[in-house]
Amino acid sequence: MKFGASKLWAATAALLIAASGASAQTVLRYSNWLPPTHTLKKTVFEPWAEEVAKVTNGRVKVDMLPKVVGSVPGQLDVVRDGQADVSWIVNGYTPGRFTLSEIAELPFMGDDAEVTSPTFHRFYERHLAKYGEFKGVHVLSTFPVGSGHIFLAKKQFRAIGDLKGMKMRNPQGSTLPIMAALGAVPVQKPVTEMYELLSSGVVDGSFLNREAVYGYKLLDALPHLTLIPGGIYNTVLSLVINEKKWNEISEADRRAIMGISGEALATSIGKAYNRIDGEGVDALRKNGGTIEVASPQLMADLKSTLRPVEQAWIDAAKKKGMADADKMLEEYRAMLAEAAKNRQARK
């Protein structure tokens, strides 16, 4: 009789432990705003979510929600306020908050995402994290993606004055001074609204990365592309998690998740963007679009016209507490140059 009772208690205890383990699973609600068929969703973020479950032995699961929570520009607030646990944000959709990260968005910083993406995450961890620009969320990875170029609806951009008076969709806060210097009229809207803006004549073109013209079905609306070597700008994106939710995860599982995030994820993003940027250009060409590389004269004029934009970032960074902003810019460029050299050597 006693033996039977002890067996019963042992079985009950085992069930309680199992139930406790099951309830201990952390489910991260991921607010997704990419189109269902977008290459980046399929080849980067969904595999990342699967890896999170693997490296934590199922203790942490990422639940990709069927649609975006809130608005695309508001994803930072959505995650910070706990409406969703994880999302990736466009830093420039909240102007003035990520001033220091805008170093990677300056003109002509590079158009090889396999160089720029992991290099910036490394630079962020080394120099920028301490300034606390991501208060309320934890940064899983932060990275510039494919460089931005100039797309127009009705003509090619060939001369420095061609954008004067044109209504251009402005992708982020850091490109406002670039547009101002070129005389364009900025229209601040997310890329998800581009087709409507173009079809209704609200804008004449856009600063845009190469994959977006294909990924967001804009091939007919933006047939004229002028490629700017180094990019007219870059866009920094960040994969973030609610800070409170992050701290609920065990230290061991946090380490495991960061092992597949951080620079590793930024490297995957870079490879994906290089591939899909190429697909975007190919699709535009096959669709009858015109693609030109900026002439040496246009590049010289652009660099001269946009030189003050760099100084404006230095001044803004100093106001944010980065006393040696000019030296930081030099170091970031040196890191990019070294990464590009190493990548070339591996080819």
C-alpha positions, -999 to 999 in steps of 0.1 A, spaced: 0 0 0 27 24 9 47 14 -22 17 22 -43 12 56 -27 49 65 -33 45 55 -69 14 77 -72 32 107 -57 62 101 -80 39 100 -111 21 131 -99 54 150 -93 66 140 -128 34 153 -143 38 186 -124 73 190 -135 64 183 -171 35 208 -169 58 234 -153 83 229 -181 56 233 -208 43 265 -193 78 278 -190 81 281 -228 85 317 -238 65 326 -269 77 358 -287 50 375 -308 66 387 -340 49 416 -357 56 410 -394 51 438 -420 67 423 -450 45 410 -478 40 372 -475 61 363 -505 89 388 -498 123 371 -501 137 385 -469 108 371 -449 113 336 -465 151 334 -465 161 353 -434 135 360 -408 115 327 -409 147 306 -408 159 328 -379 127 322 -360 131 284 -365 167 286 -353 156 304 -321 135 273 -312 164 250 -321 192 267 -301 169 270 -270 157 234 -273 122 247 -277 122 268 -246 118 300 -267 94 301 -297 89 329 -322 52 332 -333 51 350 -366 18 369 -364 -3 369 -396 -3 406 -400 15 437 -387 5 450 -352 0 488 -355 15 508 -383 48 501 -401 64 534 -389 52 527 -354 69 493 -349 94 506 -324 66 518 -301 47 485 -307 76 465 -294 86 489 -267 51 491 -253 46 453 -254 19 452 -281 42 427 -298 74 412 -285 96 413 -316 98 432 -349 123 448 -372 122 485 -375 134 511 -399 154 534 -377 147 564 -399 109 561 -394 114 577 -359 134 608 -369 157 623 -343 159 592 -321 187 573 -338 210 602 -347 242 582 -340 231 552 -362 227 577 -390 264 575 -396 257 544 -417 231 562 -437 253 590 -450 259 592 -488 284 570 -506 290 546 -476 290 515 -498 267 494 -519 279 459 -509 256 448 -481 278 419 -473 304 445 -462 282 472 -447 257 451 -428 280 431 -404 305 459 -402 279 483 -389 266 459 -363 302 455 -351 306 493 -350 273 496 -331 284 472 -304 318 488 -301 308 524 -301 271 532 -302 253 508 -278 265 528 -248 246 559 -258 212 542 -251 193 552 -283 173 520 -280 158 526 -246 129 501 -239 140 475 -263 170 451 -267 188 451 -300 191 416 -315 208 429 -346 212 463 -364 224 467 -400 223 488 -431 207 470 -460 210 475 -497 221 510 -507 196 536 -519 194 549 -554 172 573 -574 140 560 -591 118 583 -612 84 577 -628 88 597 -660 125 605 -667 161 596 -659 181 614 -632 212 626 -651 221 661 -638 224 677 -604 194 700 -611 170 673 -623 153 668 -589 147 704 -583 110 709 -574 102 672 -579 80 655 -552 101 625 -540 91 599 -515 116 603 -486 124 570 -469 138 583 -436 148 612 -415 185 611 -425 177 616 -462 158 649 -456 190 670 -458 201 651 -490 168 659 -507 169 695 -495 204 699 -509 192 685 -543 161 708 -543 135 680 -541 102 682 -522 102 653 -497 71 633 -490 76 612 -458 57 579 -463 66 542 -458 75 520 -487 43 500 -482 24 531 -495 45 537 -525 23 522 -552 -7 544 -542 15 575 -540 28 570 -575 -4 559 -591 -22 590 -577 6 614 -587 14 624 -552 51 617 -558 73 618 -589 98 592 -577 116 579 -547 149 573 -530 148 535 -529 169 504 -526 171 481 -556 151 452 -543 121 473 -533 111 481 -569 105 444 -574 96 433 -538 68 459 -536 56 456 -572 67 490 -584 83 479 -617 57 498 -639 54 528 -615 92 535 -612 108 525 -646 138 549 -645 167 540 -622 199 559 -618 225 539 -598 247 560 -575 280 542 -568 283 538 -530 246 547 -527 229 581 -524 221 569 -489 218 537 -468 189 525 -445 196 511 -411 172 485 -399 171 468 -365 156 436 -352 145 444 -316 127 427 -288 108 442 -258 133 447 -231 111 433 -203 104 402 -224 141 397 -232 149 398 -195 124 370 -188 144 346 -209 172 327 -191 207 340 -195 218 308 -213 190 311 -238 197 348 -243 233 339 -252 221 312 -276 198 336 -293 224 363 -297 247 336 -312 224 334 -342 215 371 -341 239 401 -339 267 401 -365 257 366 -377 222 377 -386 236 410 -401 258 388 -424 229 368 -435 209 400 -442 238 413 -463 240 382 -484 202 382 -489 202 419 -499 230 415 -524 210 387 -540 176 404 -540 191 438 -551 204 420 -581 170 404 -587 154 438 -585 176 453 -611 172 423 -634 134 424 -630 133 461 -638 155 456 -669 133 427 -681 102 449 -676 115 475 -700 129 499 -674 160 521 -681 190 516 -658 220 540 -659 250 545 -637 256 581 -626 282 597 -649 316 609 -634 304 645 -637 272 638 -619 291 619 -591 315 649 -587 285 673 -585 267 651 -560 297 647 -537 303 685 -538 266 693 -532 262 667 -504 294 674 -485 276 696 -459 253 666 -450 283 648 -435 292 678 -414 256 681 -403 257 646 -389 290 653 -370 274 684 -354 242 664 -345 262 635 -331 282 659 -309 250 673 -295 240 637 -286 271 634 -266 296 619 -291 324 644 -286 347 627 -311 321 622 -339 345 632 -366 370 605 -355 342 580 -352 333 587 -389 369 581 -398 370 548 -379 337 536 -394 350 543 -429 383 525 -421 363 495 -408 343 494 -441 374 497 -462 391 468 -442 359 447 -445 357 453 -483 394 444 -487 389 411 -468 358 403 -488 376 409 -520 405 386 -509 380 358 -502 365 359 -537 
